[in-house]
Amino acid sequence: MRKILSIIASRVVQLFVMVLVLSFVTFVLMKITPGDPIRDLLKVDDVISTTADEEKLKKEYGFDQPILIQYGQWLSGVAQFDLGESIISKRPVLDMIMSRLPATIALSLGGMLVLFLIAIPFGVLGAVYEGRWPDLLSRWVALLGASIPSFWLGLLFIYVFSLKLNVLPVMGKGTFAHFVLPSITLGIAMAPMYIRLLRERLIATLQSPYIEAAKARGISKERILIFHALRGSLIPLVTMFGLSIGSLLGGITVIEILFSWPGMGELIVSSVMQRDYPVIQGYILIVGFMVVITNLLVDLVYLVINPQIKQGKEVG
């Protein structure tokens, strides 16, 4: 219990530091990049409004203040769960993000389900039948999956299942059918590295002395594989997942745009194109928060997969 509380306390401190560093760096970078959202907002039929109009809006949004003062005001709002207001839509940023966050989380969970349904069977087959045709099949699946960009795979699925077979909808969100193609595309795009990692780790584990000892005690091959070898081999997969959560959120943006999935990806792309700074800042903050929380959950999963960590023992 003490170990768990120590992990949680450490992650809370990391969360606080991450929020400060990430938000400040992002805030400064957005201010020094070329472009002016106020000028874009006032541009009508390629005619720029007067300088007086620009100054009025800059003062209204606080853009006339020094960067540190602007950042301090924004951070003060964050402490009160206020991420500001969108320059373009005039809606609260937090409401805009929270209205789309469930769709992104749902798609992420669907992609992860497909990922593990592919990676675990093929990784196990490759390790158990090392050097034989199931292993060759496993490696070819991993190679093929790693060679196909996710956007091209999504377009292929749309062409086959939507345009040719007409069995699944092309885009949008409404029914379970709309959920299928984006989830499969996301899961297949992520699966190859997990297949290779599980196969390699499981092969090494099956050759370890404690597995040989389990065989000598007469334990069945199935029980050894599931409760001994596979359990120990899942640790690097959990580690990989914790490290790749940022890539997952980046990749899901492409999938959301491709399938017109109403998640945060579509929101951030339109915000970047319109230079809607408050929305961009809020999005980065929420994503950073999700990454830290996910890594906290990964650390807690370690304690379930390998109880030795609770005693502070080193895991080889």
N, C-alpha and C positions, 0 to 999 in steps of 0.2 A: 504493500500500500504506500509506503514511504517513497519507493522508487517511482510509482505512478505519479504521486503528488509532485515529486522533484521534476519529472518530465513536463508536467503541465505548467509548473511555475516557470521553468526555463523557456517554454514556448511562448508564454504570455509576455515575458521580457523581450524575447525576439520579435514578437508581434509589435510591441510598442516601438522598438528601435527601427523595425522595418518600415512602419508607417511614417515615421519622421524622415528617414533617409530617402525612401522611395518617393514620397509625396513632395519633398523639397526638390529633389533632382528633377522630377517630372515637371514641377511647377516652373522652375527656372528654364528648363529646355523649351517649354512651350512659349515662354515669354521672349526668348532670344531667337526663335526660328522665324524665317521670313513669313510675311503675311500679317494681315490685320483683320480680325473678325468684325470689328466695328465698320470698317470700310466695306467689307463684303455684305454686311447687314444693310447698309445704307445704299448699296448699289442697285439702281433700278434702271433697266434698259440701257445698261452700260454707262449710265450717267451718275457720277459721284455727287452726293449731297454736299452742302457747304461745310467748311471747316468748323463753323459754329455748331452744326449738328453733330459732327464727330466728337467735338470736345464735350458736348452735353451728354452724349451716350457714354463716353469714357469715364466721365465723372459719376454717372449713374451706376456703372458697374465697378467703379473703383480702380479702373485701369490707369488713372492719372497718378496713382500713388506709387511710391518706390516698391520694388519687388518684395522686399522683406516685410513691409507693412501689409501688402496684398496677401502674402503667404500667411502671416500671422492672423489676419482676419479670416481667411479660409480655414485655417487649423482650429481657430476658435469655434467656427461653425460646425466642424467635424466633431468636436468634443460634445456638441449638443445635437448630434445626429442630423446635421443640416449640411448637405453637400452643395448648397447653392442652387441657382436657378439657371436653366438652359438659356443661352443667348438667343437661340433660334425659336424654340417653341414656347418659351416663357414658363415652362413647367418645372417643378422641383426635380432636381437631378435624381435624388433618392427614389422618388416615385417612378421615374422613367426606368431606372435600372431594375428596381424590384418588380416592376410589371413584366420584365423580360427574363429575369433571372430564373424563374421556375422552368421555362422552356429550355434554357441552356443546361440546367442541372438534369432535367429529364433526358435530354439528348446525350449528355455525358454518361449517365447511368446506362442508357441503352447501348452506347458504344462500348462501355466497359464490359457489359454482359456478353456482347458478341466477341469482344477481345478474348475473354477467358474461356468462352465456349470453343474458340478456335485454338488458342495458344496451349491450353493444358492438355487436351487430347493429342495434338500433334507433337508437342514437346515430350510427352510420356511415350508415345509410339516410337519416336526417334531414339530415345534412350534405351528402352526395353529391347528394341529390335535393332540395335546398333549394327551398321554394316549391311543390313538386309533391306528388302524393298520398302517396308514401312518407314525406315529411316531415310531412304532416298526420297520417298514421297514427302516426308516432313521437311526435308531440306529444300526440295523444289518449291513447296508451298511458301516457305519463308522467303526464298529468293524471289519468287514471282511477286509476292506481296510487297516486298521492299523495293521492287523495280518499278512499280506502278504508282504514279502520283495520285493523291486522294481525289483531286478535282477531276482527273481523267477517268478514274474508276467510277466516280459519281455520275459523270456524263454517260459512261458505258451502261450503267445500271438504268439510268433514265431512258436511254435508247431502247434497251432490251425489254425491261419490265413495264415501262409506261407507254412508249410509242409503238413497239412491235407487238407485245403480248397484251398490253392494256389491262394489266392485273393490279397495278399499283399507281397511285396518284403521283404526279410529277413534283409538285411543290405545295407548300403551305402547311398548315397545322389544323387539325380538326378531329380526325379519327385515328385509330391505331394504325391504319394502313399508311397514313402520312408519316408515321414514325419509323416505319420499317426500313426504307431505303437509306435515309440519313444515318441511322444507327448502324446498319450493316457496313456502309461505306466507312464510317469512322472506326468501327471495330477492326475491319480488315486492314485499314491503313496502319493501325498501331500494332497488330498482332505479330508481324515477322520478328521483331527484336525480342519479344517475349518467348516465342517458340525457340529461337536459337539459345537464349539464355537458360531456359528451363531444361532443354535437352542437354546442354553442356554440364550444367550443375547436377542434374540427375544422374548422368553417366558417372561423374566423379563420386557422387554419394553412394551409388550402388556398388562401387568398388572399394569402399571404405571398410576398415576393420570391424566397426560395430554392426554393419550389415552382414558381414560374414559370420559374426558371432550370433546374430539373430537367426541366420539360416541353420547354424549348428544346433540351436536350441529347438529346432523343429517347427519354427513359426512359418506359416504358409507364405508363399510368394506374394499373394495378393495383399495380405496384411502388412508384410514388410514394405511393399511398394507404397501403400496408401498411408499407413500410420507412422512409418519411420522415414523412408527415403523421400517421399513426396513432401511431407511436412517440413523436413529440413531444407529441401530445395526451394521452397516457396519464399524463403527470406530474401534472396537476391531479387526475386520478382517484385516483392513488396517495396524493396529499396528502389528498384527501377521505376516503379509507379510513382513513388514520392518525388523522385528527381524529374520525372517527365510530365508532371501535372501541368507545368507551364506550357510545355509543347502541346499537351492535349487541348488546353484552352485556346492556343494559337491555331491549331489545326481545326478545331470546331468552328472557328470563324469562317474558314473557307467553306466548310460543309453547310453552314447556315446560309451563307450567301447563295451557294449553288442551288439549294433546295428551297430557298425563300422561307427558311425556318425563322419564326419571329423571336429570336433570342438576342443575347447581348452583342453577338458578332455583327449583326446587321446594324444595330444601334451605334456601335463604335466606328464602323466604317463610314456611315453617313456623318457622324460627328466630326471625324477627322477631315472629311472632304469639305465640311462647312466651317471648320476651325471653331467648333463649339467647345471652348476650353473647359468650362465647368463640367460638362459631361465626360470629356476625356479624363480629366483629373479624378472624377468620381469612379469611373470605370477601372482605372488603374489601381485605385485604392481598394475597391471591392475584390478585384482579381488577386491582388497581393494578399489580402486577408484570407481568401479561399485557399491560396497556396500554403500559407502557414498553418491553417486549420487542418488541411489534408495531411501535411507532414506530421502534425501532432497525432492524428489518427493512425498514421503509419507506425509511429513509435509505439503506440498502444497495441497495435496488432502484433508487433514483435514479441510482446510479453505473452500473447496468446500462442503464437506459433512456436516460440522457444522460451520456455519458462526459466532457462538458465540465466537469461538476461536480468530476471528479477533479483538474482543473487549477485549480479554484477560480474558474472563470469564471462570470460572472453569466448566468443563463438568462432570456431575455425571455419 
